């Protein structure tokens, strides 16, 4: 169930029927090479959320398309808000979701640049007393292709021989993931192939420039490590991506998210511990 599709009375009923669980798909407006749309991460998060909610009912909030993007604001089309505003905006959204009766909120994130941001926000929720719990989960995962290769859900066997071979070969290579690479390109092809321009994949260089390598190997982080390595914001070879592989990845990732939603529905301990924490801790 999508929040924006429901009437006000239907939303209240839906909240009760899904045991107060709401999924917030989190992405960003960001370039993904010369061939993928700016909304790639949002498409990934929203698609996984909607498909997961079909398997394990939950209410899906409209996509949260503002994300942490401080290292790539030099590229046209990218939208980068201040981190202070991002934190406040996400907090206000969660408060409003909770005010509407949802006491379990899952931030389903598909943008790599949001990972630390989401975790920091979740930790910050403990700064003031709350009667709702915020959970976090990645919508996308580089190991999804390896799981597809293992055929645990039958996805590999549903592919044609050429795509099976590509999955088998690519899953064990360095080309499995990466920004705008094989997994993301296949996923968007599975969502809407007309948004992908495969004829442009070589219009920009996706190779790692290897700059600041000594600092990185020494465990030193800098503000611009990503720009130093991938100034085009393009970080992997999407060659071999296909619509059918994308659809199987969507199915696999949706099943994973649906399992998490089920666990969250059944989870009473996190809320109890949070109440205990706000009450002063264990006696």
C-alpha positions as CSV (number, residue, x, y, z in Angstrom):
1,X,0.0,0.0,0.0
2,X,1.4,3.4,-1.0
3,X,0.7,6.3,1.3
4,X,-0.1,8.7,-1.5
5,X,-2.7,6.3,-3.1
6,X,-4.8,6.0,0.1
7,X,-7.6,8.2,1.4
8,X,-7.4,9.6,4.9
9,X,-9.8,7.0,6.3
10,X,-8.0,4.2,4.4
11,X,-4.6,5.3,5.7
12,X,-5.9,5.0,9.3
13,X,-7.2,1.5,8.6
14,X,-4.1,0.5,6.8
15,X,-1.9,1.6,9.7
16,X,-3.8,-0.9,11.9
17,X,-3.8,-3.7,9.4
18,X,0.0,-3.5,8.9
19,X,0.7,-3.3,12.7
20,X,2.0,0.2,12.5
21,X,4.9,-0.4,10.0
22,X,5.8,2.2,7.4
23,X,8.6,1.9,4.9
24,X,10.4,5.1,3.8
25,X,12.3,4.5,0.5
26,X,15.4,6.6,0.6
27,X,17.4,7.6,-2.5
28,X,18.9,10.8,-4.0
29,X,18.9,12.7,-7.2
30,X,22.3,11.8,-8.5
31,X,24.1,11.1,-11.8
32,X,24.8,7.4,-12.5
33,X,27.1,7.5,-15.5
34,X,26.0,8.6,-18.9
35,X,23.4,5.9,-19.3
36,X,21.2,5.8,-16.1
37,X,18.6,8.4,-14.9
38,X,19.2,10.7,-12.0
39,X,16.5,9.0,-10.0
40,X,18.2,5.6,-10.1
41,X,18.6,5.2,-6.4
42,X,15.1,6.3,-5.7
43,X,13.7,3.9,-8.3
44,X,15.6,1.1,-6.5
45,X,14.5,1.9,-3.0
46,X,10.8,2.6,-4.0
47,X,10.6,-0.5,-6.2
48,X,12.0,-2.8,-3.5
49,X,9.7,-1.2,-0.9
50,X,6.5,-1.6,-3.0
51,X,7.3,-5.1,-4.1
52,X,8.2,-6.1,-0.5
53,X,4.9,-4.6,0.8
54,X,3.0,-6.9,-1.6
55,X,4.7,-9.9,0.1
56,X,4.5,-8.6,3.6
57,X,1.9,-5.8,3.9
58,X,3.2,-2.4,5.0
59,X,2.5,1.2,4.1
60,X,5.1,2.7,1.7
61,X,5.8,6.4,2.2
62,X,6.5,8.5,-1.0
63,X,10.2,8.3,-1.9
64,X,12.6,10.5,0.1
65,X,14.7,11.8,-2.7
66,X,17.0,14.2,-0.9
67,X,20.2,12.5,0.2
68,X,23.8,13.1,1.4
69,X,25.7,14.0,-1.8
70,X,28.4,16.3,-0.7
71,X,31.1,14.7,-2.8
72,X,29.3,15.0,-6.2
73,X,27.6,18.3,-6.3
74,X,29.8,19.4,-9.2
75,X,27.8,17.3,-11.7
76,X,24.7,18.7,-13.4
77,X,21.4,17.3,-12.1
78,X,22.7,16.3,-8.7
79,X,20.9,17.8,-5.8
80,X,22.8,18.4,-2.6
81,X,21.2,19.9,0.5
82,X,23.0,20.9,3.6
83,X,23.4,18.1,6.1
84,X,21.7,20.1,8.8
85,X,18.6,20.5,6.7
86,X,18.7,16.8,5.7
87,X,18.7,15.7,9.3
88,X,15.9,18.0,10.3
89,X,13.8,17.1,7.2
90,X,14.2,13.4,7.8
91,X,13.4,13.8,11.5
92,X,10.3,15.9,10.7
93,X,9.1,13.3,8.2
94,X,9.5,10.5,10.7
95,X,7.7,12.5,13.4
96,X,4.8,13.1,11.0
97,X,4.6,9.4,10.1
98,X,4.5,8.6,13.8
99,X,1.8,11.2,14.4
100,X,-0.3,9.3,11.9
101,X,-0.1,6.2,14.0
102,X,3.0,4.3,12.7
103,X,5.2,3.3,15.6
104,X,7.7,1.3,13.5
105,X,9.5,3.2,10.6
106,X,11.9,1.4,8.3
107,X,14.3,3.6,6.4
108,X,15.0,1.5,3.3
109,X,18.0,3.1,1.7
110,X,19.4,2.5,-1.8
111,X,22.0,5.3,-1.9
112,X,25.6,4.5,-0.8
113,X,26.2,8.1,0.3
114,X,23.3,7.8,2.7
115,X,24.6,4.8,4.7
116,X,26.5,6.7,7.4
117,X,23.9,9.5,7.3
118,X,21.0,7.1,8.0
119,X,22.9,5.3,10.8
120,X,23.8,8.7,12.3
121,X,20.1,9.8,12.2
122,X,19.0,6.5,13.8
123,X,21.4,7.1,16.6
124,X,20.3,10.7,17.0
125,X,16.7,9.5,17.6
126,X,17.8,8.6,21.1
127,X,18.5,12.3,22.0
128,X,14.8,12.9,22.7
129,X,12.1,10.6,24.1
130,X,10.0,8.9,21.4
131,X,7.1,6.5,21.3
132,X,8.2,5.1,17.9
133,X,11.2,3.2,16.7
134,X,13.2,3.9,13.6
135,X,14.9,1.0,11.8
136,X,17.4,1.1,8.9
137,X,18.1,-1.3,6.1
138,X,19.9,-1.3,2.7
139,X,17.6,-1.8,-0.2
140,X,20.5,-2.8,-2.5
141,X,23.4,-5.1,-1.9
142,X,26.4,-6.1,-4.0
143,X,25.9,-9.7,-2.8
144,X,22.5,-9.9,-4.4
145,X,24.1,-11.1,-7.7
146,X,25.9,-13.9,-5.8
147,X,22.6,-15.0,-4.2
148,X,21.0,-15.0,-7.7
149,X,23.9,-17.2,-8.9
150,X,23.2,-19.6,-6.1
151,X,19.6,-20.0,-7.4
152,X,18.1,-20.3,-3.9
153,X,14.9,-18.7,-5.0
154,X,14.9,-20.2,-8.5
155,X,15.7,-16.9,-10.1
156,X,18.8,-18.2,-12.0
157,X,16.9,-21.1,-13.5
158,X,14.2,-18.7,-14.9
159,X,16.8,-16.8,-16.9
160,X,17.8,-17.8,-20.5
161,X,21.1,-19.5,-21.1
162,X,23.0,-16.3,-22.0
163,X,21.9,-14.4,-18.9
164,X,22.6,-17.4,-16.7
165,X,26.2,-17.4,-18.0
166,X,26.5,-13.6,-17.5
167,X,25.3,-13.9,-13.9
168,X,27.6,-16.8,-13.2
169,X,30.6,-15.0,-14.6
170,X,29.9,-11.5,-13.3
171,X,28.9,-12.5,-9.8
172,X,32.5,-13.7,-9.1
173,X,34.2,-10.7,-10.7
174,X,35.0,-7.2,-9.5
175,X,32.3,-6.0,-11.9
176,X,29.4,-7.3,-9.8
177,X,28.6,-4.0,-8.1
178,X,29.8,-0.5,-8.3
179,X,28.1,2.8,-8.9
180,X,26.1,2.7,-12.2
181,X,27.6,-0.7,-12.8
182,X,26.1,-4.1,-13.7
183,X,23.7,-4.5,-10.7
184,X,22.3,-1.0,-10.8
185,X,21.9,-1.0,-14.6
186,X,20.2,-4.3,-14.7
187,X,17.9,-3.2,-11.9
188,X,16.8,-0.1,-13.7
189,X,16.3,-2.1,-16.9
190,X,14.0,-4.3,-14.9
191,X,12.0,-1.3,-13.7
192,X,11.8,0.5,-17.0
193,X,14.2,-0.3,-19.9
194,X,13.3,2.9,-21.7
195,X,15.1,4.9,-19.0
196,X,18.4,3.2,-19.7
197,X,20.8,4.3,-22.6
198,X,23.1,1.3,-23.0
199,X,24.5,2.8,-26.2
200,X,26.2,5.5,-24.0
201,X,28.0,3.3,-21.5
202,X,31.4,4.1,-22.9
203,X,30.8,7.9,-23.2
204,X,32.6,8.4,-19.9
205,X,35.5,6.7,-18.2
206,X,34.4,4.5,-15.2
207,X,37.9,3.4,-14.3
208,X,39.4,4.1,-10.8
209,X,41.9,7.0,-11.1
210,X,43.9,5.6,-8.2
211,X,44.5,9.1,-6.7
212,X,45.2,9.4,-2.9
213,X,45.8,5.7,-2.9
214,X,48.6,5.9,-0.3
215,X,46.3,7.7,2.2
216,X,43.5,5.2,1.6
217,X,45.8,2.2,2.1
218,X,47.0,3.8,5.3
219,X,43.5,4.0,6.6
220,X,43.3,7.8,6.2
221,X,40.0,9.2,5.0
222,X,39.5,12.6,3.3
223,X,36.5,14.6,2.1
224,X,37.3,13.9,-1.6
225,X,38.3,10.2,-1.8
226,X,35.3,9.5,-4.1
227,X,36.1,12.4,-6.4
228,X,39.7,11.4,-6.4
229,X,38.9,8.0,-7.7
230,X,35.8,8.5,-9.7
231,X,35.4,12.2,-10.8
232,X,32.7,11.3,-13.3
233,X,30.6,9.6,-10.5
234,X,30.7,6.5,-12.6
235,X,32.5,3.5,-11.0
236,X,31.9,0.2,-12.8
237,X,31.3,-1.5,-16.1
238,X,27.6,-2.1,-16.8
239,X,28.3,-4.3,-19.9
240,X,26.1,-7.4,-20.0
241,X,23.2,-5.9,-17.9
242,X,19.8,-7.1,-18.9
243,X,16.1,-6.5,-18.2
244,X,15.5,-10.1,-17.1
245,X,18.4,-10.1,-14.7
246,X,17.1,-6.9,-13.3
247,X,13.6,-8.3,-12.7
248,X,15.1,-11.3,-10.9
249,X,17.2,-9.0,-8.7
250,X,14.1,-7.0,-7.9
251,X,12.3,-10.2,-6.8
252,X,15.3,-11.3,-4.7
253,X,15.7,-7.9,-3.0
254,X,12.0,-7.6,-2.4
255,X,11.9,-11.0,-0.7
256,X,14.8,-9.9,1.5
257,X,13.1,-6.7,2.5
258,X,9.7,-8.4,3.1
259,X,11.5,-10.8,5.5
260,X,12.8,-7.7,7.4
261,X,9.4,-6.2,7.5
262,X,8.0,-9.4,9.0
263,X,10.7,-9.3,11.7
264,X,10.0,-5.7,12.4
265,X,6.3,-6.4,12.8
266,X,7.0,-9.1,15.3
267,X,9.7,-7.1,17.1
268,X,8.6,-5.9,20.5
269,X,12.0,-6.0,22.2
270,X,13.4,-2.9,20.5
271,X,10.5,-0.8,21.6
272,X,10.7,-2.2,25.1
273,X,14.4,-1.5,25.3
274,X,13.9,2.0,24.0
275,X,11.2,2.7,26.7
276,X,13.6,1.3,29.3
277,X,16.4,3.5,28.0
278,X,14.3,6.7,28.2
279,X,13.1,5.6,31.7
280,X,16.7,5.7,32.9
281,X,18.1,2.4,31.9
282,X,18.0,-1.1,33.5
283,X,17.3,-1.0,37.2
